[in-house]
Amino acid sequence: MSYHGWADEGFGAFADEFARNFTERGELGAAAAVFVDGRQVVDLWGGVADDRTGRRWTRDTVLPVMSLTKAVVSILAHLLAQEGELDLDAPVADCWPEFGRHGKERITTRMVLAHTAGIPLVERTLAFEELTAWTPVIRALEEQRPLWEPGTAFEYHAHAFGFLVGEVIRRRTGRTPGARFREVIGDPLGLRTWIGLPPQEVPGMARLVEAADRPALPSADLLPMRALTMNGVVPFPGLDDPHGYNSPALLTAEFPGAGGVSSARGLAALYAAVATGLDGGPRLLSRDTVTDAVRQLSGGPSWSGFPDLGARWGSGFLLDSAFRRLLGPRSFAHSGAGGQFAFGDDEFGVGFAYTANRMGGRGDQRAERLIEALRSCVGAPEAAGAGG
């Protein structure tokens, strides 16, 4: 398998692992990008973007990045907090009064960022057209009662996260999160990253494909699966039209928990902009803001009894932990369903992203092997961050 792109001297081990993902780990199409101290040092891509037509992956190929979208929303929230426009520890109801009822009066934005707010889903089933129209979801969240005392237990807020934090952003700025991101980050930095894909970008998008050895899914009636599927309206991990994650109707709408679309380079540049700034420019989030973001707040078994997978969470970000070893305690990350992954680290000055269209099955090692190689390239300790 020949791939395209380049890697600076000292990052050959990373490029070798990218190639092995194709030759040894069943990669279909993928890209990986790395920035160090604001400068890009790796830009790799290869394989097939659309398995139906054989269309090849290019340097600018974008694809659905699933829950990596939550990191984009989290960065916006921390940026507002840094600018003094949002208190993460104040009740959400301070800026969104209609939310503060039915036991939600004390829920804070930070509780949502930590997946402890007690509303991991909307129990009322909404039509697909309502899910992609924004306001019906917001109204349903206003009526939702917490499933537990907010702040006391953990459960992954799969889609509620994006709408909850996104509405806080909208109330504070007058812009939905996708529009706000393009206005203050995406357009100024020229990133190929969107929450709400422009329709003209749809034809060149890579198509997600399910792994042949996908593990059996839990019962659709379990709370985590109801949260992941919006009560069965959005198939998980079902991918195709009319309601799946390849659906233009989903991806051109603002679906802020898992509907983002990006190139690997766009995500890596975003994390680099947070950690160090790009090409000598100012960093988006200060060291103190990142310190606040990487303070562990949650993890372990979920409220519904889902087992502990080793993930540990800060304020909107996955931390270095048994779930995924990163570079150390300053790493802030997010994963996407099927194996996609991105993170930043301001100690090592790194922004990293890996995107792939074959969703990983059992024992998927693709992102993990790339991160292991990156750790050696930047001199991070082999057993960084004993989180978990």
C-alpha positions in Angstrom: 0.0 0.0 0.0 1.4 3.4 -1.0 0.3 6.4 1.0 0.7 10.0 0.2 2.1 13.0 2.1 5.1 13.5 4.2 6.7 13.3 7.6 9.5 15.4 9.0 12.8 13.9 9.9 12.3 12.2 13.3 8.7 11.2 12.5 9.5 8.2 10.3 8.3 5.8 13.0 4.9 7.4 12.9 4.7 7.2 9.1 5.7 3.5 9.3 2.8 2.8 11.7 0.4 4.7 9.3 1.5 2.3 6.5 1.1 -0.7 8.8 -2.5 0.2 9.4 -3.1 -0.5 5.7 -0.9 -3.6 5.4 -1.6 -5.3 8.7 -4.8 -3.7 10.3 -7.3 -3.6 7.5 -7.4 0.1 6.9 -9.6 1.3 4.0 -9.0 5.0 3.8 -7.4 7.2 6.4 -5.4 10.4 7.2 -3.2 11.4 10.1 -1.7 14.8 10.9 0.6 16.1 13.6 1.7 19.6 14.7 4.5 20.3 17.1 5.0 23.8 18.5 2.5 25.2 16.0 4.2 23.8 12.9 2.9 20.8 10.9 5.4 17.9 11.0 3.2 15.1 9.6 0.6 15.1 6.8 -0.4 11.6 5.6 -3.3 10.2 3.7 -4.2 7.2 1.6 -6.6 4.5 0.6 -10.2 4.7 -0.6 -12.6 7.4 0.4 -15.7 5.7 -1.0 -15.9 2.0 -1.2 -18.8 2.0 -3.6 -17.0 3.9 -6.3 -13.3 3.4 -5.5 -12.8 7.2 -5.2 -9.4 7.8 -3.6 -8.6 9.7 -0.4 -7.0 13.1 -1.1 -5.2 15.6 1.1 -8.4 17.6 1.6 -10.8 14.7 2.2 -13.2 15.2 5.0 -15.5 12.7 6.7 -17.9 12.4 9.6 -15.9 12.5 12.8 -18.6 11.4 15.2 -18.0 12.3 18.9 -14.9 14.3 18.1 -17.5 17.0 17.5 -17.9 17.3 21.3 -14.3 18.5 21.6 -15.1 21.4 19.2 -18.0 22.4 21.3 -16.0 22.0 24.5 -13.2 24.3 23.1 -15.9 27.0 22.4 -17.2 26.7 25.9 -13.7 27.1 27.4 -12.9 30.0 25.2 -16.1 31.8 26.4 -15.1 31.0 30.0 -11.6 32.4 29.4 -13.0 35.6 27.9 -15.2 36.0 31.0 -18.5 35.4 29.1 -19.4 32.1 30.7 -19.0 30.7 34.2 -18.7 27.0 33.8 -19.7 26.5 37.5 -22.8 28.7 37.4 -26.2 27.1 36.8 -27.1 26.7 33.1 -30.4 28.4 34.0 -28.5 31.7 34.5 -28.3 32.1 30.8 -31.1 29.7 29.8 -34.0 30.3 32.3 -36.4 27.8 30.6 -33.9 25.0 31.4 -34.0 25.6 35.2 -37.0 23.5 36.2 -38.0 19.9 36.9 -34.9 19.4 39.1 -32.4 21.0 36.7 -32.1 24.3 38.6 -28.5 23.5 39.8 -27.1 21.8 36.8 -23.9 23.6 35.6 -22.2 23.7 32.3 -19.3 21.9 33.9 -21.6 19.0 34.9 -22.6 18.6 31.3 -18.9 18.8 30.2 -18.2 16.0 32.7 -21.1 13.9 31.7 -22.6 14.1 35.2 -25.6 16.4 34.7 -28.1 13.6 34.9 -29.7 14.1 31.5 -27.8 11.8 29.2 -30.8 11.7 26.8 -34.2 13.1 26.0 -36.7 10.5 27.1 -39.3 11.8 24.7 -38.8 10.4 21.2 -38.3 13.1 18.6 -38.6 12.7 14.8 -35.5 12.9 12.7 -36.7 16.2 11.3 -37.0 17.5 14.9 -33.5 16.3 15.8 -32.0 18.3 12.9 -34.1 21.4 13.5 -32.4 22.4 16.9 -35.3 24.0 18.7 -37.4 20.9 19.2 -34.5 19.2 21.0 -34.0 22.3 23.2 -37.6 22.3 24.2 -37.5 18.6 25.0 -34.4 19.2 27.2 -36.2 21.9 29.0 -39.0 19.4 29.9 -36.6 16.6 30.8 -36.1 15.6 34.4 -32.7 14.5 35.6 -32.3 10.7 36.0 -30.2 11.2 39.1 -29.1 14.0 41.4 -27.0 16.2 39.1 -23.3 16.0 39.7 -23.3 12.8 41.6 -23.0 10.1 38.9 -21.5 9.5 35.5 -23.2 8.5 32.3 -22.0 9.5 28.8 -24.2 12.2 27.5 -23.9 11.1 23.9 -26.0 13.6 22.1 -27.5 15.7 24.9 -24.0 17.0 25.5 -23.9 18.9 22.2 -27.3 20.4 22.4 -26.9 21.4 26.1 -23.5 23.1 25.8 -24.4 24.3 22.3 -27.5 26.1 23.6 -25.4 27.7 26.3 -23.1 28.9 23.6 -26.0 30.2 21.6 -27.5 32.0 24.6 -24.2 33.7 25.3 -23.2 34.6 21.7 -26.3 34.6 19.6 -24.8 31.9 17.4 -25.3 28.2 17.3 -22.1 26.3 18.0 -21.4 25.5 14.3 -21.8 29.1 13.3 -19.8 30.3 16.3 -17.0 27.9 15.5 -16.6 29.1 11.9 -16.8 32.7 13.0 -14.1 32.7 15.7 -11.9 29.7 14.9 -12.7 27.8 11.7 -12.7 30.7 9.2 -9.8 32.7 10.8 -7.6 29.6 10.8 -8.8 28.1 7.5 -9.8 24.8 9.1 -11.7 22.2 7.1 -13.8 21.4 10.1 -17.6 22.0 10.4 -20.6 21.4 12.6 -23.1 21.8 9.8 -21.3 20.8 6.6 -21.6 23.2 3.6 -23.7 21.3 1.0 -21.0 21.9 -1.6 -18.6 19.7 0.5 -20.9 16.7 0.5 -19.7 15.1 -2.9 -16.1 14.9 -1.8 -16.7 13.5 1.7 -15.4 10.1 2.6 -18.0 7.4 3.4 -18.0 5.6 6.7 -18.1 1.8 6.5 -18.8 -0.6 9.3 -16.2 -3.2 10.3 -16.8 -6.7 9.2 -16.1 -8.0 12.7 -18.1 -5.4 14.6 -18.9 -6.6 18.1 -22.5 -7.4 18.9 -24.3 -4.3 20.2 -26.0 -4.2 23.6 -29.8 -4.2 23.7 -31.4 -1.2 22.1 -33.5 -0.8 25.3 -30.5 -0.1 27.6 -30.0 3.5 28.6 -26.6 3.9 26.9 -27.9 2.7 23.6 -31.0 4.8 23.9 -28.7 7.8 24.5 -26.5 6.9 21.5 -29.4 6.4 19.1 -31.7 9.2 20.3 -34.3 6.5 21.2 -33.6 4.6 18.0 -34.1 7.5 15.6 -30.4 7.8 14.6 -29.0 4.3 14.0 -25.9 3.3 15.8 -23.6 2.5 14.3 -25.9 2.4 11.2 -24.4 4.7 8.6 -26.5 5.1 5.6 -29.5 7.3 4.5 -32.0 8.4 5.5 -30.9 8.8 9.2 -27.4 7.4 9.4 -24.0 9.1 9.9 -23.3 9.3 6.1 -26.6 11.1 5.7 -26.2 14.6 4.2 -29.5 15.5 6.0 -27.7 14.8 9.3 -24.3 16.3 8.5 -25.4 19.5 6.9 -27.6 20.2 9.9 -26.1 21.3 13.3 -26.0 18.0 15.2 -23.5 19.1 17.8 -22.8 15.9 19.7 -21.7 13.7 16.9 -22.4 15.3 13.5 -19.2 17.2 12.8 -17.2 16.7 9.6 -13.5 17.4 9.3 -10.2 16.5 7.8 -7.5 15.1 10.0 -5.4 18.2 9.3 -8.3 20.4 10.4 -8.6 18.6 13.8 -4.9 18.4 14.4 -4.5 22.1 13.7 -7.4 22.9 16.0 -5.8 21.0 18.9 -2.5 22.6 18.1 -4.1 26.1 18.1 -5.4 25.3 21.6 -2.2 24.0 22.9 0.4 26.3 21.3 -1.0 28.5 18.7 -0.4 27.9 15.0 2.7 29.2 13.1 3.7 31.6 15.9 0.2 32.9 16.5 -1.4 33.1 20.0 -2.8 29.9 21.6 -6.6 29.7 21.8 -6.7 28.6 25.4 -4.2 29.7 28.0 -2.2 27.3 30.2 -4.5 28.0 33.1 -7.6 27.3 31.0 -6.1 23.9 29.9 -5.2 23.2 33.5 -8.9 23.7 34.4 -10.0 21.5 31.5 -7.7 18.5 32.3 -8.7 18.3 36.0 -10.3 14.9 36.3 -14.0 15.1 37.2 -15.6 11.7 36.2 -15.2 8.2 35.0 -15.7 4.7 36.2 -18.8 2.5 36.0 -21.8 4.4 34.7 -25.0 5.2 36.5 -26.9 2.7 34.5 -24.4 -0.1 35.3 -22.3 0.1 32.1 -18.8 -1.3 33.0 -15.8 0.9 33.5 -13.8 1.0 30.3 -11.0 2.9 31.8 -11.9 6.4 30.4 -11.5 9.4 32.7 -13.0 12.8 31.9 -12.1 16.4 32.6 -14.3 19.3 31.4 -15.3 18.1 28.0 -12.2 16.1 27.2 -11.0 12.6 27.6 -7.8 12.4 29.7 -4.7 10.2 29.6 -6.0 7.0 31.1 -6.3 3.3 30.8 -8.8 3.7 28.0 -6.2 5.5 25.8 -2.6 6.3 26.9 -1.7 9.7 25.5 1.5 11.8 26.2 0.8 12.7 29.9 -1.4 14.6 32.3 -1.6 17.7 30.1 -3.1 15.8 27.2 -6.7 16.6 26.3 -8.5 14.4 23.8 -11.7 13.0 22.3 -12.5 9.7 20.5 -15.0 9.1 17.8 -17.0 6.0 17.2 -15.1 3.5 15.1 -11.6 4.5 16.0 -11.1 8.1 15.1 -9.1 10.1 17.6 -7.6 13.6 18.2 -5.8 15.3 21.1 -3.6 18.1 22.1 -0.9 18.5 24.7 0.7 21.8 25.7 3.6 20.2 27.6 4.8 18.6 24.4 3.3 21.2 22.1 1.4 18.6 20.1 -1.8 18.6 18.1 -2.7 15.2 16.7 -5.6 13.7 14.7 -6.3 10.4 13.0 -9.4 9.9 10.9 -10.5 6.7 9.1 -13.6 5.6 7.3 -13.5 1.9 8.2 -15.0 1.8 11.7 -12.9 -0.4 13.8 -14.0 -3.8 15.1 -12.7 -6.1 17.8 -9.2 -5.3 19.1 -8.8 -2.2 16.9 -5.2 -0.9 17.4 -4.9 1.7 14.6 -5.0 4.9 16.7 -3.2 3.4 19.6 -0.3 2.3 17.5 0.0 5.8 15.9 0.0 7.4 19.4 2.6 5.0 20.6 4.8 6.0 17.7 4.2 9.6 18.3 5.1 9.2 21.9 8.5 7.9 20.9 9.0 10.7 18.3 8.4 13.5 20.7 10.2 11.9 23.7 7.2 11.3 25.9 7.6 8.7 28.6 6.4 5.3 27.6 4.0 5.0 30.5 2.8 8.6 30.5 0.1 9.6 32.9 -1.0 6.8 35.2 -4.7 7.9 35.1 -7.4 5.4 35.7 
